[in-house]
Structure formats: C-alpha cells, structure tokens
C-alpha cells in the first residue's frame, strides 16, 4: 500500500523530468516542474544532491563541527546560527545551507530530544481544521489545510524510507454519521488535489471488521453501520529529524548536539545580537560563535532563548501536553489506523499501528515547560477510556508498554495586542534585532516553516544566498534511490555474525524482519549497518522481540552523532518509546558498545546508565507506573 505513495529515485521520474534533462543525462530527476535544466538553480541542486548521495560521503566528526563553530569569529561570522535541533531547527539549517549560506546549529540536548520525537507520528493535513473552516467559514483554517496537505506529500517524497501513507478508519454508528464523515472526507480528498495520497471510501460493517478484527460492532445501545477510511501519512519522527540534521551536515552545515546557548552576544554599545556563547555539555567547555543572524527554533523553549535577549520579553508560548501510549500489536491490525472522533475533551484520539506496536493518543491539556515531561495517570486512563468503547478486546492498563508526554508549542504573536487567539499555525517574528524566532506550527509543515524563517533571516541580515529554496527537491540521507523492495538486498547479501553466550562467533540469517527494519530506518545506508553486523560480529538483537541490532549502536555512534545511551534508545532507535522495559534491559549492552566507540571510562559508563535510567522512568509503562485504583488490571 505504501508503495503507491513513494516515488522511486533510482533514475527518472516521468512526471517531473524534462525532456532536456533526460537527453543530457541529468544527475537526478527534477521533481519541481518550475526548475528547468537551464536554470542556474539546477546546478546548485545537482551539486548538493551529489554531496548527500555520494556513497563515500561521511558526515564531519563532532569535533570538526565544533571547531567550525569556534572559527566563526566577529570578523568571519556565520550567515545563520540556529538555536534548536528539533524538526524546525534542523529544517532551517538544511534550507539555509542549500541556499549557499554559511550555517551553524546548536542543540542543548540531542536532535529531536523534545517535542519532535514525541508526536503522534502522523503527517497530516488537519482534517479537523477543514471541519472548522467549513462550519466557521474561516478561510484562515482552510489555508492551513491546503498548506499542510501540500507539505504532507512533500515530507513523504523527501524521506520515502521513513514515511508512508496510512489508511485511517472512522467508525460510524448511525447513518447520519456515515454520510457526514463520508462527505467531509471526500472534501478532504478534494482539497488535497494533486497532493492526494489515495481516495477515501466507505466500507460496510462486515468489510470493516474484516479489515479491523478488533473493532467493536455493538455496544451502549448502538450498532456499527460502517466505516469511512481516508489516508494520511505516517513517519518515524525522530529518525526523520536525525536525517535532517545529517543531511544538513553533508550539505555543509556545522551541526552540534549537546551544545547549549548560555548567553547571546550583543554588539558593543547596542542591542544588535551578533552571536552566542555556547557550552559543550559533554565536555563543559565554552566558546563564542558569531553570526549575522541568529534563528531561535527552540520549540517550547523559545521563550527562554528570547529572555537571553531581554529578561522582560513577553511570553509567546502557551504549552500544551500531548500524551501517547503504546500497546501490543493485537490492538490494531498492521496497516490500518482507527480514529475515535468524539472524546470528552472534544479531541480526536488516534490508534495507529507503528513499528510493530500500537500507538494511541493524544491528550490536550495545559502544562508547564520541563525538559522531561511525564504523562499523568489520568491522561493515560483518558486515552484507554476513549478507545475501549470502540474495541471488542479488553483494554488493560497492564498492556501499556510505554507512555510519554510531549509539549506542544502553541504560539501567540508577541506583537499582538491581546492573547485571545492562540495560533495553530506558525509564527515568524524578529522582536529583537538580529534574533529571528520561528515557533508554533506542526511536524507536517516543518519544511515550509523553515523556508519562512530563512526568508526572514535573509531579510534581517541582508544576506546574499546563491540560490532560492531547494528543500522541496532534496531527499534526506538514505532516501535517494531507495525502493520498498530494497530490504531484499540486505536479506540476500548479508549475514548477521554474532558472539554467542559461550563466546563463540556464529552466523545468523539476515531475516526479513531485521532486513525490513534496517531498510526503513536507514534507507540506502542500511548496507553500512548490515556490513558492520557481518564484519564486526555485532549481529545480535538488542532486545527480545525487536529487530534492533548491536550494529546499529556502532553505526549511529560513527555516522549519526549518537553521543549518549539515551540518544540511541530513544531517538536513533525507538526502543524506549516502543517498550520501556525492553529498553531498560538492553541499556547495559548499548552502553558497552558506545563505550567502545567513544572510549568512555567506567565513570562515564556509570553516569550514562544513571541518566538513561532516569529518562526511562519518565515513560510510564505498566511496570513503573503508580496506579492503584483497580479500574484496569
């Protein structure tokens, strides 16, 4: 099913490749019909793609990236310094560097360590916004939907190994509901236009239960009349984010995780911001890095960056908590999601298959901003209550493998006279000279948000980009040339050499589950991981029942800036999100491999175990949750 929504990038794409490009043997298909082979931008685009897709290309070391930031002094500043390594920040770095600008990015924790790794995993146009647009005659909401649907297709095209189309089922317990949802989702299809993934359609009650066996057909004096199925996108969010960071690095940006901005540098005798004082949180050393423009992409934490410019800065973030839980795979079939359209707080709750498990959420409640947000037990119960009426299986609290909270950065414009309208769209502003802030919005529209922020930075700093925005035509690392059948290459050509419990080296097959996992996680770079598993005896699985390999730890340490155990279990792999207890059991071995890669001493290994264990405790699986109400066992 997902293959219909993914474009092969092996050679030519018939819909977008011009005849001229075909005849001249152009390096890659030009997906944007507005870019011709005679456009100077084409040369820049092909040059950048060669950098990213070169099989011999290796991302610069962390040390060299830090050196590049240190060398950006007052007489030779960066064009743009980005603060924040989430989806938006890394998107800004990629956009700016591919326009020919000199770019740096710093993130105080890890790429995607905040909200960007804690999403619903959907790439969606916002069907609820369409409903509001129609009933409130709100053109602003309709514009949001148009933009999000365009970007939804773009995200899937740019990272085909990490993103795919997913059908979502809406149960209808009355004929009015069936007609209402069918008409609404047909409008959603219509608004998508050429960016449509697949057409929505109606299924009878019998057809619906064949597609979704655990769907309840009766309950509370009602019976299922049928379902309407529509399509949105799904992604592995933190791996897309890491892919953005690595792609930006390959394109020439200096990206540095675990590097915190402790103060902003202002021009002598003025208020113009010209750089930042940065602390390397791994070594404790501090240095200055200068830039013509600083872009604040701190997500929920963007106000703390603005307060570095002015302690009295008016807050622009209204934080909201979004909680998700992970359940065993039997709660939902592979390849079909479920939407609970009516909940107590008026939100839609999703139940989606994801990486072999079921993710359900989300909540929407006010919260405080913290580095390690935790889900409350009542929020977990809210989600369980919301889905139980729609399933014919018992919904148990003990089945919760993981639960996490993310902080949604709803934004208000600091220039507005009142705060009545909290925006679901993004806001770009420069309320302090030299500091451009981008916040709000959602994962789906990160690329468009980044484009707007870079446009604002160019205007602010009077920068001279070599070309216009190219990111709609740039695949993330591992995506160019990837094909849904790519996993067969891994299965056929590689074995998994591993050390047995007796210390003997034994071969194991590169089974289909592992091969598919590597293909979808690393794209065309999966062969590097498979080679490590085969040649360095790192072919064992890290956790029983999950396809993650020892070789991935080594690969991520070498090629994806994986600097801590939490970086790996939470964001390079998704084990902490899928099964918190399994991640805890795998943790000592993950630390052992990272210690060999990064030359950690015993004290550092002990510190890593402590910090990763503390991180896992914030994920409320059934094992470490505190619940005694007896409601679910």
C-alpha positions as CSV (number, residue, x, y, z in Angstrom):
1,X,0.0,0.0,0.0
2,X,2.8,2.4,1.0
3,X,4.5,1.8,-2.4
4,X,1.8,3.8,-4.2
5,X,2.8,6.9,-2.2
6,X,6.6,6.7,-2.6
7,X,8.5,7.9,-5.6
8,X,11.5,5.7,-6.7
9,X,14.5,7.8,-7.0
10,X,16.7,5.4,-9.0
11,X,16.8,7.3,-12.2
12,X,13.9,9.1,-13.9
13,X,10.6,10.3,-12.6
14,X,8.2,10.5,-15.5
15,X,6.0,13.2,-14.1
16,X,8.8,15.7,-13.4
17,X,11.8,15.0,-15.6
18,X,12.0,17.3,-18.6
19,X,13.0,16.0,-22.0
20,X,16.1,18.2,-21.9
21,X,17.3,16.7,-18.7
22,X,16.7,13.2,-20.0
23,X,18.8,13.8,-23.1
24,X,21.6,15.4,-21.2
25,X,21.8,12.7,-18.6
26,X,20.9,14.9,-15.7
27,X,22.2,13.6,-12.4
28,X,18.7,13.2,-10.8
29,X,15.1,13.7,-11.6
30,X,13.9,17.3,-11.1
31,X,10.7,17.0,-9.1
32,X,9.9,20.7,-9.3
33,X,8.4,21.4,-12.7
34,X,9.3,25.0,-12.3
35,X,13.0,24.2,-12.2
36,X,14.4,23.7,-15.7
37,X,17.7,22.4,-16.8
38,X,18.6,25.9,-18.0
39,X,18.0,27.4,-14.5
40,X,21.2,28.2,-12.6
41,X,19.5,26.8,-9.6
42,X,19.7,23.4,-11.2
43,X,23.4,23.3,-11.0
44,X,23.3,24.1,-7.3
45,X,20.6,21.4,-6.8
46,X,22.6,18.7,-8.5
47,X,25.8,19.7,-6.6
48,X,24.0,19.4,-3.3
49,X,22.4,16.1,-4.2
50,X,25.8,14.7,-5.2
51,X,27.2,15.7,-1.7
52,X,24.3,14.0,0.0
53,X,24.1,10.8,-2.1
54,X,27.8,10.2,-2.6
55,X,28.4,6.6,-1.3
56,X,31.8,7.7,0.0
57,X,30.5,10.7,1.8
58,X,30.8,10.7,5.6
59,X,29.4,13.3,7.9
60,X,32.1,15.5,9.6
61,X,33.1,14.5,13.1
62,X,31.6,16.2,16.1
63,X,35.0,17.7,16.9
64,X,35.3,19.2,13.4
65,X,31.8,20.6,13.7
66,X,32.6,22.3,17.0
67,X,35.8,23.7,15.5
68,X,33.9,25.2,12.6
69,X,31.6,27.0,15.1
70,X,34.5,28.2,17.1
71,X,36.2,29.6,14.0
72,X,33.1,31.8,13.3
73,X,34.5,34.9,14.9
74,X,33.4,38.5,14.8
75,X,35.5,39.2,11.6
76,X,34.3,36.0,9.9
77,X,30.8,35.2,11.2
78,X,28.4,32.6,10.1
79,X,25.5,33.8,8.0
80,X,23.0,32.0,10.2
81,X,23.3,30.4,13.6
82,X,20.3,28.2,14.5
83,X,19.4,27.5,18.1
84,X,17.4,24.3,18.5
85,X,17.8,20.9,16.9
86,X,14.2,19.8,16.5
87,X,12.4,19.4,13.2
88,X,12.1,23.1,12.6
89,X,15.7,24.0,13.6
90,X,17.2,21.2,11.5
91,X,14.9,22.2,8.7
92,X,16.1,25.8,8.9
93,X,19.8,24.6,8.8
94,X,19.1,22.4,5.7
95,X,17.2,25.2,3.9
96,X,19.9,27.8,4.7
97,X,22.9,25.7,3.8
98,X,21.4,24.6,0.5
99,X,20.8,28.2,-0.4
100,X,24.6,28.7,-0.2
101,X,24.7,30.3,3.2
102,X,27.3,29.5,5.9
103,X,25.3,27.8,8.7
104,X,25.7,26.6,12.2
105,X,23.2,24.8,14.5
106,X,23.4,24.0,18.2
107,X,21.1,21.9,20.3
108,X,21.5,21.7,24.1
109,X,20.4,18.0,24.3
110,X,20.0,15.8,21.2
111,X,18.4,16.3,17.8
112,X,14.7,15.6,18.3
113,X,15.1,15.2,22.1
114,X,12.0,17.4,22.7
115,X,8.6,17.6,21.1
116,X,9.8,16.4,17.7
117,X,10.3,12.8,19.0
118,X,7.0,12.7,20.9
119,X,4.5,13.3,18.2
120,X,1.5,11.2,17.1
121,X,3.7,10.0,14.2
122,X,1.2,11.3,11.7
123,X,2.0,13.5,8.7
124,X,-1.5,15.0,8.4
125,X,-3.3,17.8,6.6
126,X,-5.5,18.6,9.6
127,X,-9.0,17.2,8.8
128,X,-10.3,18.9,12.0
129,X,-9.1,22.2,10.6
130,X,-11.2,21.6,7.5
131,X,-14.3,21.0,9.6
132,X,-13.7,24.3,11.4
133,X,-13.1,26.1,8.1
134,X,-16.4,24.9,6.7
135,X,-18.6,25.4,9.8
136,X,-17.0,28.7,10.8
137,X,-16.5,30.0,7.2
138,X,-12.9,30.5,8.3
139,X,-10.6,31.0,5.3
140,X,-7.5,31.0,7.5
141,X,-8.2,27.5,8.7
142,X,-8.7,26.4,5.0
143,X,-5.4,27.9,4.1
144,X,-3.8,25.8,6.9
145,X,-5.3,22.7,5.4
146,X,-4.2,23.5,1.8
147,X,-0.6,24.2,3.0
148,X,-0.4,21.1,5.3
149,X,-1.7,18.8,2.6
150,X,0.9,20.1,0.2
151,X,3.7,19.6,2.7
152,X,2.3,16.2,3.7
153,X,3.1,14.8,0.3
154,X,6.5,16.6,0.3
155,X,7.6,15.1,3.6
156,X,6.7,11.6,2.3
157,X,8.5,12.2,-1.0
158,X,11.6,13.5,0.7
159,X,12.0,10.6,3.1
160,X,10.3,7.7,1.5
161,X,12.1,5.1,3.7
162,X,10.8,6.8,6.9
163,X,7.4,7.9,5.8
164,X,4.4,6.2,4.1
165,X,0.7,6.6,3.5
166,X,-1.6,5.1,6.2
167,X,-5.3,4.4,6.0
168,X,-7.3,5.6,9.0
169,X,-10.8,4.2,9.8
170,X,-13.6,6.2,11.3
171,X,-16.4,4.1,12.8
172,X,-20.0,5.2,12.1
173,X,-22.7,4.2,14.5
174,X,-25.6,6.0,12.7
175,X,-26.4,6.6,9.0
176,X,-26.1,10.3,9.7
177,X,-22.5,9.8,10.9
178,X,-21.8,7.7,7.8
179,X,-23.0,10.4,5.5
180,X,-21.4,13.2,7.5
181,X,-17.9,11.6,7.6
182,X,-18.1,10.4,4.0
183,X,-18.9,13.9,2.7
184,X,-16.3,15.5,5.0
185,X,-13.5,13.2,4.0
186,X,-14.4,13.5,0.3
187,X,-13.9,17.2,0.8
188,X,-10.5,16.4,2.3
189,X,-9.7,14.5,-0.8
190,X,-10.8,17.4,-3.0
191,X,-8.8,19.9,-1.1
192,X,-5.7,17.7,-1.4
193,X,-6.0,17.8,-5.2
194,X,-2.8,16.7,-6.9
195,X,-1.2,16.0,-3.5
196,X,-3.8,13.3,-2.7
197,X,-2.4,10.0,-1.3
198,X,-5.4,7.7,-2.0
199,X,-9.1,8.3,-2.3
200,X,-11.2,7.8,0.8
201,X,-14.0,5.3,0.7
202,X,-16.9,3.7,2.7
203,X,-16.9,0.1,4.0
204,X,-19.8,-1.8,5.3
205,X,-19.8,-3.2,8.9
206,X,-18.8,-6.6,7.6
207,X,-16.0,-5.3,5.4
208,X,-14.8,-3.1,8.3
209,X,-14.4,-6.0,10.7
210,X,-12.5,-8.0,8.1
211,X,-10.1,-5.0,7.8
212,X,-10.0,-4.3,11.6
213,X,-10.9,-7.5,13.5
214,X,-10.8,-5.9,17.0
215,X,-13.3,-3.2,16.0
216,X,-16.5,-3.4,18.1
217,X,-19.7,-3.7,16.2
218,X,-22.1,-3.3,19.1
219,X,-22.2,-1.5,22.5
220,X,-24.2,1.0,24.5
221,X,-27.4,0.6,22.5
222,X,-25.7,1.1,19.2
223,X,-24.5,-1.0,16.3
224,X,-21.9,-0.3,13.7
225,X,-23.3,0.8,10.3
226,X,-20.0,1.0,8.6
227,X,-16.7,3.0,8.4
228,X,-15.1,5.7,6.3
229,X,-11.4,5.2,5.6
230,X,-9.2,8.0,4.5
231,X,-5.4,8.4,4.1
232,X,-2.9,10.4,5.9
233,X,0.9,10.0,6.2
234,X,2.9,8.3,9.0
235,X,6.5,8.6,9.9
236,X,9.3,7.7,12.3
237,X,9.5,11.2,13.6
238,X,12.9,11.3,15.4
239,X,14.6,9.4,12.6
240,X,13.3,12.0,10.1
241,X,14.7,14.7,12.4
242,X,18.1,13.0,12.7
243,X,18.0,12.6,8.9
244,X,17.5,16.3,8.6
245,X,20.5,17.0,10.8
246,X,22.8,14.6,9.0
247,X,21.6,15.8,5.6
248,X,22.4,19.4,6.6
249,X,25.8,18.3,7.8
250,X,26.6,16.6,4.5
251,X,25.4,19.7,2.7
252,X,27.9,21.8,4.7
253,X,26.2,23.0,7.8
254,X,28.0,22.8,11.2
255,X,25.5,21.0,13.4
256,X,26.3,20.2,17.1
257,X,24.1,18.4,19.6
258,X,24.6,18.5,23.3
259,X,25.7,22.2,23.0
260,X,23.8,24.8,24.9
261,X,23.5,28.5,24.4
262,X,24.2,30.1,27.7
263,X,24.0,33.7,26.6
264,X,23.6,35.9,23.5
265,X,26.3,38.2,22.3
266,X,25.3,41.8,21.5
267,X,27.1,44.4,19.5
268,X,29.2,46.7,21.7
269,X,27.1,49.6,22.8
270,X,24.0,48.3,21.1
271,X,21.2,45.8,21.2
272,X,22.0,44.0,17.9
273,X,22.5,40.3,18.5
274,X,25.6,39.1,16.7
275,X,26.2,35.6,18.2
276,X,26.0,33.3,21.1
277,X,28.1,31.9,24.0
278,X,27.9,28.1,23.8
279,X,28.7,25.4,26.3
280,X,29.6,21.9,25.1
281,X,27.5,19.8,27.6
282,X,29.7,16.8,27.0
283,X,33.0,18.4,27.9
284,X,31.9,21.5,29.9
285,X,34.0,23.8,27.7
286,X,32.5,27.1,26.5
287,X,33.2,29.1,23.3
288,X,31.7,32.0,21.3
289,X,30.2,31.7,17.8
290,X,29.3,34.8,15.8
291,X,26.6,35.1,13.1
292,X,25.0,37.8,11.1
293,X,21.6,36.4,12.1
294,X,20.6,34.1,15.0
295,X,17.4,31.9,14.4
296,X,15.6,30.9,17.5
297,X,13.9,27.5,16.8
298,X,13.7,26.3,20.4
299,X,10.1,25.0,20.2
300,X,8.5,25.0,23.6
301,X,11.8,26.6,25.0
302,X,11.9,29.5,22.5
303,X,10.9,31.9,25.3
304,X,13.9,31.0,27.3
305,X,16.1,32.0,24.3
306,X,14.2,35.3,23.9
307,X,14.8,36.0,27.6
308,X,18.5,35.8,27.0
309,X,18.0,38.8,24.7
310,X,15.7,40.6,27.2
311,X,14.7,39.2,30.6
312,X,11.4,41.1,30.3
313,X,10.4,39.5,27.0
314,X,6.7,38.9,26.7
315,X,6.0,35.1,26.6
316,X,4.7,33.8,23.3
317,X,4.4,30.1,24.1
318,X,1.2,28.6,25.5
319,X,2.4,25.0,26.3
320,X,0.0,22.1,25.9
321,X,0.7,18.5,26.9
322,X,0.1,15.7,24.4
323,X,0.3,12.2,25.9
324,X,0.6,9.0,23.9
325,X,0.6,5.4,25.0
326,X,2.0,2.2,23.2
327,X,0.1,-1.0,23.3
328,X,0.8,-4.5,21.9
329,X,0.2,-5.1,18.2
330,X,-3.0,-7.1,18.6
331,X,-4.9,-3.9,19.5
332,X,-4.8,-2.8,15.8
333,X,-4.0,-4.6,12.5
334,X,-0.9,-3.9,10.6
335,X,-1.6,-1.2,8.0
336,X,-4.9,0.3,9.4
337,X,-5.4,3.0,11.9
338,X,-8.5,3.9,13.9
339,X,-9.9,7.3,14.8
340,X,-12.1,7.9,17.8
341,X,-13.9,11.0,16.6
342,X,-15.7,12.0,19.9
343,X,-13.9,12.2,23.2
344,X,-14.7,14.0,26.5
345,X,-12.5,17.0,25.7
346,X,-13.6,17.2,22.1
347,X,-10.3,16.0,20.6
348,X,-9.8,13.2,18.1
349,X,-7.9,10.2,19.5
350,X,-5.9,8.0,17.1
351,X,-5.0,4.4,17.5
352,X,-2.3,3.6,14.9
353,X,0.0,0.7,14.0
354,X,3.6,1.9,14.4
355,X,6.8,-0.1,14.2
356,X,5.1,-3.4,15.1
357,X,3.1,-2.0,18.0
358,X,0.0,0.2,18.5
359,X,0.3,3.9,19.5
360,X,-2.7,5.7,20.8
361,X,-3.2,9.4,21.7
362,X,-3.4,12.2,22.2
363,X,-4.5,14.5,25.0
364,X,-4.6,18.3,25.0
365,X,-4.1,19.9,28.4
366,X,-2.2,22.9,29.8
367,X,1.2,22.1,31.2
368,X,4.4,23.6,32.5
369,X,7.6,23.5,30.4
370,X,10.1,21.0,31.5
371,X,13.0,19.0,30.0
372,X,11.5,15.7,30.9
373,X,7.7,15.9,30.8
374,X,5.8,13.0,32.3
375,X,2.3,11.7,31.5
376,X,-0.2,11.8,34.4
377,X,-2.1,8.6,35.2
378,X,-5.4,10.3,34.5
379,X,-4.2,11.2,31.0
380,X,-3.3,7.6,30.3
381,X,-6.7,6.5,31.6
382,X,-8.4,9.1,29.4
383,X,-6.8,7.5,26.3
384,X,-7.7,4.0,27.4
385,X,-11.3,5.1,28.1
386,X,-11.5,6.7,24.7
387,X,-10.5,3.6,22.8
388,X,-12.2,0.9,24.9
389,X,-15.8,1.6,23.6
390,X,-14.6,1.1,20.0
391,X,-12.8,-2.3,20.6
392,X,-14.1,-5.8,21.2
393,X,-11.0,-6.7,23.3
394,X,-10.4,-5.8,26.9
395,X,-8.3,-2.6,27.2
396,X,-5.9,-3.2,30.1
397,X,-3.6,-0.8,31.9
398,X,-1.1,-3.6,32.2
399,X,-0.7,-3.7,28.4
400,X,0.8,-0.2,28.3
401,X,4.3,-0.8,27.1
402,X,5.3,2.8,27.2
403,X,3.7,6.2,27.8
404,X,5.1,9.6,27.1
405,X,4.3,13.3,27.1
406,X,5.3,15.9,24.6
407,X,4.9,19.6,24.9
408,X,3.1,21.2,22.0
409,X,4.3,24.8,21.5
410,X,1.1,26.7,20.7
411,X,2.1,30.2,19.9
412,X,0.9,33.8,20.3
413,X,2.3,36.7,18.4
414,X,4.2,38.8,21.0
415,X,3.3,41.9,18.8
416,X,-0.4,41.2,19.2
417,X,-2.4,43.5,21.5
418,X,-4.2,40.5,23.2
419,X,-3.8,36.8,23.5
420,X,-7.3,35.7,22.6
421,X,-6.1,33.8,19.5
422,X,-3.6,31.1,20.1
423,X,-2.3,30.0,16.7
424,X,-2.2,26.5,15.4
425,X,-0.2,28.0,12.6
426,X,3.5,29.0,12.9
427,X,4.8,32.5,13.7
428,X,8.0,34.1,12.5
429,X,9.0,37.3,14.2
430,X,12.1,39.5,14.9
431,X,11.2,41.2,18.1
432,X,14.9,41.6,18.9
433,X,17.3,42.9,16.3
434,X,19.3,40.0,14.9
435,X,17.2,37.3,16.5
436,X,14.5,35.7,14.3
437,X,12.1,33.4,16.2
438,X,10.2,30.7,14.5
439,X,7.7,28.7,16.6
440,X,4.2,27.1,16.6
441,X,3.0,25.0,13.6
442,X,3.3,21.3,13.4
443,X,5.6,18.5,12.2
444,X,3.9,18.2,8.9
445,X,4.8,21.8,7.9
446,X,8.4,21.9,9.2
447,X,9.8,22.4,5.7
448,X,7.5,25.4,4.9
449,X,8.2,26.8,8.4
450,X,11.9,26.6,7.8
451,X,11.6,28.3,4.4
452,X,9.7,31.2,6.0
453,X,12.3,31.5,8.8
454,X,15.2,31.5,6.3
455,X,13.5,34.2,4.2
456,X,13.1,36.3,7.3
457,X,16.8,35.7,8.3
458,X,17.9,36.8,4.8
459,X,15.9,40.0,5.1
460,X,17.1,40.7,8.6
461,X,20.8,40.1,8.0
462,X,20.8,41.4,4.4
463,X,22.3,38.0,3.4
464,X,23.2,37.1,-0.2
465,X,22.0,33.5,-0.9
466,X,23.4,31.9,-4.0
467,X,20.0,30.4,-5.0
468,X,16.4,30.1,-3.9
469,X,14.9,27.5,-1.5
470,X,15.7,23.9,-2.8
471,X,14.4,21.7,0.0
472,X,11.2,20.6,-1.9
473,X,13.6,18.8,-4.2
474,X,16.1,17.3,-1.8
475,X,15.7,13.8,-0.3
476,X,17.1,13.2,3.1
477,X,20.1,11.0,3.5
478,X,19.2,7.4,2.7
479,X,16.1,8.3,0.7
480,X,17.5,8.9,-2.8
481,X,17.5,5.7,-4.7
482,X,15.6,3.8,-2.0
483,X,12.9,1.4,-3.1
484,X,10.3,-0.5,-1.0
485,X,11.9,-3.8,-2.1
486,X,15.3,-2.7,-1.0
487,X,15.2,-4.9,2.1
488,X,15.6,-8.0,-0.2
489,X,19.2,-6.9,-1.0
490,X,20.0,-7.0,2.7
491,X,18.3,-10.3,3.2
492,X,20.1,-11.9,0.3
493,X,23.6,-10.5,0.5
494,X,24.3,-10.2,4.3
495,X,24.5,-12.4,7.3
496,X,24.5,-11.4,11.0
497,X,27.6,-12.6,12.7
498,X,27.3,-12.6,16.4
499,X,29.0,-13.7,19.6
500,X,27.1,-16.5,21.4
501,X,26.8,-16.7,25.2
502,X,29.7,-19.1,25.1
503,X,32.0,-16.6,23.4
504,X,31.9,-18.4,20.0
505,X,31.3,-16.4,16.8
506,X,28.3,-17.9,15.0
507,X,26.4,-16.7,11.8
508,X,22.7,-15.9,11.8
509,X,20.5,-15.1,8.8
510,X,19.5,-11.5,8.0
511,X,15.8,-12.4,8.5
512,X,13.0,-10.5,6.8
513,X,12.0,-8.6,10.0
514,X,15.5,-7.3,10.6
515,X,16.1,-6.5,6.9
516,X,12.9,-4.5,6.6
517,X,13.7,-2.7,9.8
518,X,17.1,-1.7,8.6
519,X,15.8,-0.7,5.2
520,X,13.1,1.5,6.6
521,X,15.3,3.1,9.3
522,X,18.4,3.8,7.3
523,X,17.3,3.7,3.7
524,X,20.2,3.1,1.3
525,X,22.6,3.5,4.2
526,X,21.3,0.2,5.6
527,X,24.0,-1.7,3.8
528,X,26.6,0.0,6.0
529,X,24.8,-1.2,9.1
530,X,24.5,-4.7,7.7
531,X,28.2,-4.7,6.9
532,X,29.0,-3.8,10.5
533,X,26.8,-6.7,11.7
534,X,28.5,-9.1,9.3
535,X,32.1,-7.9,9.6
536,X,32.4,-6.9,13.2
537,X,30.4,-9.6,14.9
538,X,27.7,-7.2,16.0
539,X,24.7,-9.1,14.6
540,X,22.7,-9.9,17.8
541,X,19.4,-8.3,18.6
542,X,19.5,-5.9,21.5
543,X,16.1,-6.9,22.9
544,X,14.0,-10.0,22.5
545,X,11.1,-9.5,20.1
546,X,12.5,-6.4,18.5
547,X,14.6,-6.1,15.3
548,X,17.2,-3.6,16.6
549,X,20.8,-4.9,16.2
550,X,24.1,-4.3,18.0
551,X,25.5,-3.0,14.8
552,X,23.1,0.0,14.8
553,X,24.6,1.3,18.0
554,X,28.1,1.4,16.4
555,X,26.7,2.8,13.1
556,X,24.8,5.6,14.9
557,X,27.9,6.5,17.0
558,X,30.0,6.8,13.9
559,X,27.6,8.4,11.4
560,X,24.7,9.9,13.2
561,X,26.1,11.9,16.2
562,X,24.8,9.4,18.7
563,X,26.7,10.7,21.8
564,X,24.8,9.1,24.7
565,X,22.9,5.9,25.6
566,X,19.6,7.9,25.7
567,X,20.3,9.2,22.2
568,X,20.3,5.7,21.0
569,X,17.4,4.0,22.9
570,X,15.1,7.0,22.4
571,X,15.9,8.6,19.1
572,X,18.3,6.6,16.9
573,X,16.2,3.5,17.6
574,X,12.7,3.9,19.1
575,X,13.0,1.1,21.7
576,X,12.3,3.4,24.7
577,X,9.1,4.6,23.0
578,X,8.0,1.1,21.9
579,X,8.8,-0.8,25.1
580,X,10.3,1.0,28.1
581,X,11.1,-2.2,30.0
582,X,12.8,-3.8,27.0
583,X,14.9,-0.6,26.6
584,X,16.0,-0.9,30.2
585,X,17.1,-4.5,29.7
586,X,19.1,-3.5,26.6
587,X,20.7,-0.5,28.2
588,X,23.8,-2.1,29.7
589,X,24.8,-3.6,26.3
590,X,24.1,-0.4,24.5
591,X,26.4,1.4,26.9
592,X,29.1,-1.3,26.4
593,X,29.1,-0.8,22.6
594,X,29.0,3.0,22.9
595,X,31.9,2.9,25.4
596,X,34.0,1.0,22.8
597,X,33.1,3.6,20.1
598,X,33.6,6.7,22.2
599,X,36.3,5.4,24.6
600,X,34.3,6.0,27.8
601,X,35.9,5.2,31.1
602,X,34.0,3.4,33.9
603,X,32.8,6.6,35.5
604,X,31.2,7.8,32.2
605,X,29.5,4.5,31.7
606,X,28.1,4.7,35.2
607,X,26.9,8.2,34.5
608,X,25.2,7.1,31.2
609,X,23.4,4.3,33.0
610,X,22.1,6.6,35.7
611,X,20.9,9.3,33.2
612,X,19.3,6.8,30.8
613,X,17.5,5.1,33.7
614,X,16.2,8.4,34.9
615,X,15.0,9.1,31.4
616,X,13.2,5.8,31.2
617,X,11.4,6.4,34.5
618,X,9.6,9.3,32.8
619,X,8.0,6.8,30.4
620,X,5.1,5.4,32.4
621,X,4.9,1.7,31.3
622,X,2.8,-0.6,33.4
623,X,5.9,-1.7,35.3
624,X,6.9,1.7,36.7
625,X,3.5,3.3,36.9
626,X,1.8,4.1,40.2
627,X,-1.8,3.1,39.8
628,X,-3.9,1.5,42.5
629,X,-7.5,2.3,41.5
630,X,-8.2,-1.2,40.4
631,X,-10.0,0.0,37.4
632,X,-7.8,-1.9,35.0
633,X,-5.5,-4.8,35.7
